[in-house]
Amino acid sequence: MAQKNRQRGGRAKTLAEHVGKITKPIFGVRGFADAAIINDWPVIAGEHLADHSAPEKIHYSPGNKDRGVLHLRINNGGLATYVQHQGDVLIEKINSYFGYAAVERIHINQGPLPEPPGSPPPPVPPLPETEERGLLKNLSDIEDEDLHQALEGLGRAVLGKTLKQKP
């Protein structure tokens, strides 16, 4: 019996079409209907505010999916005061972006912003000369070049951290 040629699913879909389905449960826990407010924060709030702030969550009263409280983290005290006074303008921008009254109030949390994913770690400061010599002396017997380099990097990081912590 010969199989019939069937057409399947249609066109290939972009990754962006699938990401929403994947991230919706994750963002839903934080009160975000979708990732739009996080992904488009620079467009909604403007580049300057977006550089110093990040939406943390939107809290809705039980049974409601509108008129929520946006929890906004801001890393600059002066800008936090500005947002507090100009909150109505920001709320209007957010609501016009979504097309409905998604946010009614803004709750400001002042503090450092989370590091963006994939940020490189801070560089390891150079060691004092005595520590450098001691590290290289301890590693002089290791012949495997890859192992030597790995242990040297680890030693620099550990010694740099302990020297940084000493008063």
C-alpha positions in Angstrom: 0.0 0.0 0.0 1.5 3.3 -1.0 1.5 6.2 1.4 -0.2 9.4 0.4 1.8 12.6 0.3 0.6 14.8 3.1 1.5 18.3 3.7 2.7 19.1 7.2 2.5 22.1 9.5 3.2 24.8 6.8 6.0 27.3 7.0 9.0 27.2 9.3 8.5 29.2 12.4 11.0 31.7 13.8 12.5 31.2 17.3 10.7 34.4 18.5 7.3 32.7 17.7 8.2 29.9 20.2 9.9 31.9 22.9 6.6 33.4 24.1 5.1 30.0 24.7 8.2 28.9 26.6 8.6 32.0 28.8 4.9 32.7 29.5 4.7 30.4 32.6 8.0 31.8 33.9 6.9 35.5 33.5 3.4 34.7 34.6 4.7 33.9 38.1 6.1 37.4 38.3 2.8 38.9 37.1 3.9 39.6 33.6 1.3 38.5 31.0 4.2 38.1 28.6 7.8 39.2 28.3 6.9 42.4 26.4 7.4 44.8 29.3 10.8 43.4 30.0 11.9 43.0 26.4 10.6 46.4 25.3 11.3 48.4 28.5 13.7 50.7 26.7 11.0 51.5 24.1 8.3 52.0 26.8 10.3 54.0 29.3 12.9 55.6 27.2 16.6 54.7 27.0 17.7 56.9 29.9 15.2 55.4 32.4 15.7 51.9 31.0 19.5 52.2 31.7 18.8 52.8 35.4 15.7 50.7 36.0 14.1 47.3 35.5 10.6 46.1 36.0 10.6 43.4 38.7 6.9 42.2 38.7 3.4 43.4 38.3 1.1 42.5 41.2 -2.6 42.2 40.4 -5.4 41.8 42.9 -6.9 38.3 42.9 -9.1 37.8 39.8 -7.9 40.9 38.0 -5.5 41.2 35.1 -5.6 44.9 34.9 -4.9 47.9 37.1 -1.9 46.3 38.7 1.0 47.6 40.7 4.3 47.7 38.8 7.3 47.0 41.0 10.2 48.9 39.5 13.8 48.6 40.6 15.8 51.9 40.2 19.5 52.2 40.9 19.7 56.0 41.1 18.1 57.9 44.0 17.6 61.1 42.0 15.9 59.2 39.2 13.7 57.4 41.7 12.5 60.7 43.0 11.9 61.8 39.4 9.9 58.7 38.6 7.9 59.1 41.8 6.8 62.6 40.7 6.3 61.7 37.0 4.7 58.3 37.7 1.5 59.2 35.9 3.3 59.9 32.7 5.1 56.5 32.9 1.9 54.7 33.7 0.3 56.3 30.7 3.1 55.2 28.5 2.9 51.6 29.8 -0.9 51.5 29.4 -0.8 53.0 25.9 1.9 50.4 24.9 -0.4 47.6 26.0 -3.6 49.1 24.9 -5.4 48.7 28.2 -5.0 49.8 31.8 -2.4 47.2 32.7 -0.8 49.4 35.5 -2.5 51.6 38.0 0.4 52.4 40.4 4.2 52.1 40.5 6.0 50.9 43.5 9.7 51.9 43.5 12.4 49.6 44.9 15.7 51.4 45.1 18.8 49.3 44.8 21.3 47.8 42.3 19.9 46.3 39.1 20.5 42.6 38.4 23.4 41.8 36.2 22.5 41.1 32.6 22.9 37.5 31.7 26.2 36.7 30.2 28.1 39.6 31.7 31.8 39.0 31.9 33.1 38.6 35.4 35.2 41.6 36.7 38.9 41.3 35.9 41.2 39.8 38.5 43.4 42.6 39.9 47.2 42.0 39.5 48.9 40.3 42.4 51.6 42.0 44.5 55.1 40.9 43.3 55.7 38.6 46.3 52.4 36.8 45.8 53.1 36.4 42.1 56.5 34.9 42.7 55.1 32.5 45.3 52.4 31.4 43.0 54.7 30.8 40.0 57.2 28.9 42.3 54.4 26.6 43.5 53.4 25.8 40.0 57.0 25.4 38.6 56.9 21.6 38.9 53.7 21.2 36.7 54.7 20.2 33.1 51.3 20.0 31.5 50.9 23.5 29.9 47.0 23.5 30.0 47.0 22.4 33.6 49.6 24.9 34.5 47.6 27.8 32.9 44.4 26.6 34.6 46.0 26.4 38.0 47.7 29.7 37.5 44.4 31.4 36.7 42.7 29.7 39.7 45.6 30.7 42.0 45.4 34.4 40.8 41.7 34.5 41.4 41.9 32.9 44.9 44.9 35.0 46.0 43.4 38.1 44.6 40.2 37.5 46.5 41.9 36.8 49.8 44.1 39.9 49.5 41.1 42.0 48.7 39.4 40.8 51.9 42.4 41.5 54.2 42.2 44.9 56.0 
